[in-house]
Amino acid sequence: MIGKLAGWDDTIVALATPPGVGAIGVIRLSGKKSFAIMDTLFPSKQISSQKSHTLHVGFLKQDTRILDEVVVGIYKGPKSYTGEDVAEISAHGSPYVQQQIIAACVAEGARLAKPGEFTQRAFLNGKLDLAQAEAVADLIASNTAASQKAALHTMRGGFSQVLKVLRDQLLSFSALIELELDFSQEDVEFADRTQFYALINNATTATGQLIESFSLGNVIKNGVNVAIVGKPNAGKSTLLNTLLNENRAIVSDIAGTTRDTIEEVLNIDGILFRLIDTAGIREHTSDVIESIGMEKSFEKIAAADVVLCILDAVAETTDGLKQQAEWLKKSNAKILFIVNKMDAVTEADLHNKFNVLDKPIFLSAKEKRHIEVLKERLVDQVLSGSLSTENTVVTNARHFHALKQVAQSLDDIKAGLDNKIPGDLLALDIRRCLHYLGEITGEITNEDQLDYIFSKFCIGKYA
C-alpha cells in the first residue's frame, strides 16, 4: 500500500484540454471539495445532490457575475478516473473565459494541479498501476497507429498482467521458503525445488522476450533515424524529395549543393522514419563550408539507426565502393545500399558493377521507380518483417532497466538453486526480484520517484 503524498487530499483544478482558442475547453476538478465548489459557482442546480455520471446545463457565476454558460459533468468517487469526486466543466473555448473559471474555483478552495496530477491520483487511489499510468502519457503523445496500439495495450493492463502472473508465482514460492525457515530445525521442505526451477526458467524466458521487445518499442515510440549518405550528385536530395513527395531539398548538378543536414519525418506503415539528407562526402574539397557539412554527415552516420548509402549507377567505380565501405565503418547502423539512376544504364551493367553488394536496391529517384520497394525494405530492416502490438511491447526506458534487474535476479535465483544454497539466501534473491517487478507496477515506490515520473507526464495539465 502506498502512503499518502503531501497535498494529495487537496481539491485540484486544471484545464484538461490543450490551451488556445477552440470551440470548447474542459476544466476538471478532482477532490472532496469538487461538488461543494460547483454548488457555489453553479446556482442552476445543487450538483452535490445529483446522480453520478450525469450532465447539467446552466450558467456559471462568481457572486453575481456570469462567467459562462456551461455543461457540468459529475462523476462520484470511486467510480471516476481519479477515484475521487470529479467535476468537469465544458466551457466555451476562450482562454480568458477558461482562466476566469479556474480562478473562481481556486477562490473557492481548489488549487492548481501539477503536471500529471490527475493520473497520479488515479494511481494512488488504485485505479491504475504505475505502468498503466505511464501508458496514459504515451497514448497522449502517440502520433502513429503503432504507438497508439502499444500504449492502449499497456494502459488496458496487458503488460501489468504479464508481470502480475510472474509476481504472484514468485510470492507463492517465497512464502513457502520463508515457512521453511520457521521450521529449519526440523529439516522440512515445503517448496518443490523442481517445480520452482521450471518457474524460474519460464520467468527468465518471458522476461527475456520483454527485454528484447524494447528495441521494437523504442522504434514505435521514438521513430528511426535514417541517414541518407553518399557522394555528391549521387541523388540523395532527389531521393529525399521523392520519399516526401515534395521539393524539400535543393537539387542541382553542382557538386556540394547540400552544405548542411536536412531532416524530415516520413510515416511508413505506422513507423516514423526521421530522414536526414547529409552533405555529399568526397575525398578532397577546398570549400570550408562543404568541409563542415561533411563533418556533420559523419556525425549523422555515427548516430543513425539505418544508413541509406546512395550510389550513382552511372558514375560509381569499384574504388568508390571500397571508399564508401570505409565511411560506413563509422556507424553501427543497419546499412541499405541504394543504386540510384537505374534508368540510365542497362540491367546487365547494374548487376555486373554492383554484384559485390549485399541485396542492393536498384531505383530511380528522379523517375520514382522502385520507391515502394525501398519503403518495404526500410520497414523490414527495422521490424524484421512484422509488427504486432497484440503482444506486450516494452516502450518505456524505466521499465526496460527494471526488467534487466529482474533478469539478473532470476539468474541469481537459478544459480542459487543449482548450488543448493540455504533457503534464507534464496529468499533474499527472490525478494530482490520481487522488488524490481514492484518498481515497474508501483507496488514498490516512493514520493520522489512518483514526483519525477509524473512531473514529466505532460506539458500542461491535460492528464
N, C-alpha and C positions, 0 to 999 in steps of 0.2 A: 504494500500500500504506500502510495507516495504522499508525503506530508504536504500540508497546505503551504503555498508560497505567499510571501508578503503581498498584500493588496489583492489577493485573488477573490476575496469576498466583496470587493467594491462592485458597484454597478458601472459598467463601461459603455461608452458610446463612440461610434466612428462611422464615417462614410463607408458603405460596403460595396459601392460601385466605383469605377475609375473616376478621378476628378476631371472636371471640364464640363463644358456646356453639352447638354443632351436633353432628350425628351423627359426622362425620369432619372432621379437619383434616389438611392435607397440608404437610409440611415438606420443603423442597427444598434439596439440597446440590449445588454445582457447583464443579469444580476437581480438580486432580490428586490431592488427598488424600481425595476423597469416599469411595472404596471402602475405603481404609485405616481411615478413621473408622468406617465401617459394620462392618468386620471386628472392631473393638474393642467396639462397642456392641451388635452383633447376633451373639451367640455361637452361634445356631442353625445358621448356615451361614457358610462363608467367601465373602463376597459378591464379592470380587475375582476369584475363580475361576469364577464363574457366567457363563452366556451373557448377552449384551446383550438388552434388551427382554424381561426375564422378571420375574415377581413371586414373592416369597418371604414366607411367614408365620412369625412367631416372636415371641419376647419380646425387647424392647429393654432392655438392662441397663447401668447405670453401676456398675462394680465388681460387687458382689453384689446391688445394689438394682434390682428390676424397675421400669422406668419405665412400660411399657405393652406390650400385645400388639398388634403392628402388621403391616402389609403393606409390604414394601420393594420398590420397582421400581427396576431398574438400567438405565441407558442409557449405553453406552460411546461416548466420543467417537471420531470426529467425528459419529457418527450419533445426535446428541441435539439438543435445542432450542438449547443454548448452543454446541454443537460441542466441549464438554468432557465428561469423565466426570460423569454426573449420577445422583444417588440421590434418590428421592422416598419419604418415609416417610408412609404413610397411618395416622395415629393416631386415637384417639378424640377427640371434639371438645371436650374440656375445655381452656379457656385455660391452666389451671395445668399440665396434662399437657404441652401443647404447649411452654410455656415451659421446663419441665424438660428436654424433649428438645433444644430449641435450645441451652440452657445446657450440656448434656452434649456436644453437637457442638462448641461453642466451646471447651470444656475440652480437647477432643482436637485442637485446632489450626485449626478453622474461625473465620471472623469473620462478623459480621452483615453482610448485604448492604445496599447502599444502594438507595434507591428506583430501580426500573427497571434494576437492575444485571444481572439475568439476560438481559434483552433487549439490554442494552448489550453483553454478552459475545457474544450471538448475532450482533450487528452486527460486532464486532471480529474474530470468527472467520469472517466471510464467509457466515454462514447467512442473513442478511437484509441488504438495503441500508438506508440510513437512513430512506428514505421508507416502506419496509415496516415497519421497527421502530416508527416513529411511528404507523402504522396499527394496530399491536397495541394501543396505548393507546386509540386511537379506538374499536376494537372492544370493549374492556373497558368503555368509557364509553357505548357505544351504548344508546339507550333507545327506538328505533323501528326498524321494518323497513328504512326507507330509510337510516338511518345505519349499520345493520348491513351492508347490501349495499355501500354505498360503502366502508366500512372493509375488508371482505373483498376487494373488487376490488383495492384498493391493496395489501393485505397479500399477496395472491397474485401481485403483480408487474405488474398491469395498467398502472399509472401509470409504473412504472420501465421497462417495456418500451418505452413511447412515447418516453421520454427517451433510452433506450439506442440506439434506432434513429437518432435525431437526432444524438446524440453521436458514434456510430460514423461516420456520414456526414461530419460536420464534421472529425473526426480524420483521416479519409482525405484530404480535400482539404487540410487543414492540413499533412499530411506532404508532399503534392506541392508545395505552395507553399514550404515550408521547403527542399525539394530544389531548387527553382528558385533559391533564394538561394545555394546552394552552386555553382551554375553561372551566376551572374549575369553574368559576363564573356562568356559565350557566347550570351546573349540567347535562351534556350530557354524554352518554356512547357509544363510538364508537366500543369498543372491546366486542364482545359477550362472557360473562364470562362462559356460559355453554359450548360453543364451545372450549374456551381456556382450561377449565377444562379437556375436553376429550383429547385435545392435550397433556397436561401435563401427563395424565395417560398413553397415548400411548408412550410418550417420556421416561417416567420412566420405562416402560416395556422393551423398546428397549435398553435403557442404562443398565438395569439390566442384560439383555442377553449378552451384550458385556462384562460386568464385569465378569460374570460367565464363559465366554469363555476363560478368561485369564488362568485358570488352565489347560485347554486343550492346549492353545497357548504356555504356558510355557513348557509343555511336548514336543510339536512339535519342539520348538526351542532349548531347552536345554537338553532334554532327561530325563530319570528317574533313580534315584539312587536306586539300589536294593541290599540290604544287605542279604547275604546268611549266616545264623546263625544256631547254634545247638551244640550239644555235640561233643566231639572228636570222630572221626571214624563213625559219622552218615552218611558220604558220601558227604560232602559239596564240597570238591575239585573234587571228581569224577563227581559230577553234573556240576560244572563249566566247566570241560574239555569236558563233553558230549555236553553241550549247545554250546560251542565254536568250537566243533569238532576238538580239538587239545589238546595236553598234556601241558596245560599252568601251572597247579599246580601240585606239587609233591604229589603223592598218596602212602600211605603205611599203614600197620596195626598198626603202632606205634602211640599211642595216643599223640596228641600235635605236630604232624609233621608240621602243618601250624602255624608259630610263628607270622607272620605279615600279614597284609591285602594285598590281591592281587586284582587288579582292571583291568577289561577288558570291552570292549564295544561290545554289540550284537544288530544288527538291526533286529527287528521283525516287519513285516508289516509296514515299514516306520517309526518306532519309535525306538530311540536309548535307550537301557537299559544299564546302567553302572553297571555291575555285580561286587560285592565286596565280595570276599571269605574271611571270617573272621576266626580268630583263634578259635578253639573249646572252648566252655565255660563249665567249670565244677566247682564244688563247692570248691574243695581244690586242690592246687598244690604247690609243694615246689620249682618249677623251676621259677627263677626270670624272665627269658626271656619270658616264657609262660605266666606269670602273666601280663607282659607289653602288650603282644599280646591280652590277654583277655580284658584289659582296652581299647585298641584300638577298639576291637569288640563292646564294649558297646557304644563307641563314634559313630561308624558307624550305629549302631541300632538307636541311637537318631536322626541322621541326614538323615536317609533313607526315601524315598517316599513309598517304598514297602519292606517288610521283608519276605524272604522265610525262614520259620522255618523248618529245616530238622530234621526229626525224624527217628530213626532206628526201622524198623518194627520188628526186632528180639529182640533187647536189651532194648527197651524203656519200662518204667514202669509207673504206674499211678502217683506215686510221682514225677517221672521225668517230666511228662506232666505239673503238677502243678508248678514245679520249672521253667520250660521254660515259662510258662504263666507270672511268676513274671519278668523274663528277659524282656519280650516284653512290660511290662508296662513302660519301659524306652523310648518307641517310640510312636509317634502319627501316625505312618505309617499304611498303609493297610497291613494286615497280610495274608499270604497264608501258610497253613500248608502242608508240603510235607512229605509223609510217604515213605521213601526210602527202598530198598531191598525187594520189594513186592514179588519177585521171590523166596524168602527164607521161606515164610510162606504161610499157606492156606488162601483162601479168607475169610473164616469164622472167622479165628483168626484176620485178619485185621480189619474187621468190629466190632468185639466184643471189641477189645482193643482200637480202635480209634473212636468209635461212639460218644464220647463226644465232638469231634472237629467239627467245622463248615466247611462243604464241603471240607474235606481233599483231596489232590491229591495223589493217590497211583501210584508209579512208581518204576522203577529200573534204576538208573543212569548207572550202570555198563552194563546192558543188553540193554540200550537205549529204554526201554519200556515206553510208555505214555509221552514221552518228548514233543510231539506236543500238547498234552492236556495242559501241563504246559505253553507252549508258548501262547496258545489261552487264558488261564486264566490270564496270565500276561497282555496281551493287553486289555482284558475285564475289568480287575481290574483298569487299568489306564484310559481307554477311555469310560467306561460304555457301552461297546459293539459296538460302532460305531465311525467312524472317517469321518467327512465330512468337507472339506475345501471349498466347494462351497459357504457356508455361511461365513460371516465375522468372523474371529477368531483373537482376540487380542493377539499378541505375544510380544509387546513392553511394558516394565515396565513403561515408561514415559506416554504412552497412558493410561495404566491401572490406574495410580494415578490421571491423569486428569479426567478420567471418573468417578472416585469415587467423585471428587469435583463436577462434573456435576450432579451426582445423588443427592448429598447433596443440591445443589442449586435448583434442581427440587422439592425436599421435602419442601424446604423453600417457593418456589412459591406456592405449593399446600396448605401449612399451611396458607399462606397469603390470598389465595382465600377463604379458609374455614373461616378465621377470618375477612374477608371483610376489609382488611387493605387498606389505601389510595393508589391511583394509583402511587404516587411518590415513595412510599416504595416498591410497587410491581415492579416498573420499575427497581429499584436498584437490586433486586434479579434476574430479567431477564438478566440484563447487566452482572451480575456475572456469570450466567450460560453460556452466550454467550462468555464471556472471556475465560472460561476453554475449551469450544469447539474450539475456535480460537487458543488456545495454541497447540492443537493436530495437526491441519492442517497448522498452521503457519500464520494465519491472525493476531494473537497476538504473538509477539516475540520480542526479542532484540538481539543486536550483541553478547553479552556474551553467551546467550542461543545457538545461531547458532554456535559460535566457539566451544562450549562444545560438541554439538551434532555431528558436522562434524569432530572434532578432533579425535573422537573415530570411525570414519566411516569405516576406513580400515587400514590395515598395509601396508604402502607404498602409492602409488598414483593411484591405479588402477581405481578409480572412481572419 
